[in-house]
Amino acid sequence: MKLSPSKINTFLLFKLPSAYFTGVRLKAISETECTSTVKHRWINQNPFNSMFWAVQGMAAELSTGALVMAKIKERDINISMLVANNKGSFTKKAKGRIFFNCADGALVDKAIESAIATGEGQTVWMKAEGRDSTGEIVSKFEFEWTLKKR
């Protein structure tokens, strides 16, 4: 059974309620890419009338993490996943609806195959760009995911 946006959004409600209640949602997921979204609202704003950086980070992490989860689930092998590092940069105030897209599905495939073949932990850096409704980049995030066969 494949992961769908509705299944992952339900997962957020029960396992990551802070992300769910601040409005983070998965919009689309495919073999190669994943898109999440979050809208600037009262509950996720900072004192400067824009979206709090950590809420952007949760949405960005979801776009990378959901892709990793889907790739692990399709192989039906017990593989652990954990964020080891992250980087973020901000170029514009995040207002309105922000879309985070990650297109690193091929990198995840390679890391999982290597983890299965070697039995050793693997790392993969994944990127997520946040864009507003005009298409302008408001933030960029990178997450270093560690993957290990159990």
ABEGO torsion letter per residue (X at the ends): XBBBAAAAAAAAAAABAAAAAAGBBBABBBAABBBBBBBBBAAABBAAGBBBAAAAAAAAAAAAAAAAAAAAAAAGBBBBBBBABBBBBBABBBBEBBBBBBAAAAAAAAAAAAAAAAGBBBBBBBBBBBBBAAGBBABBBBBBBBBBBX
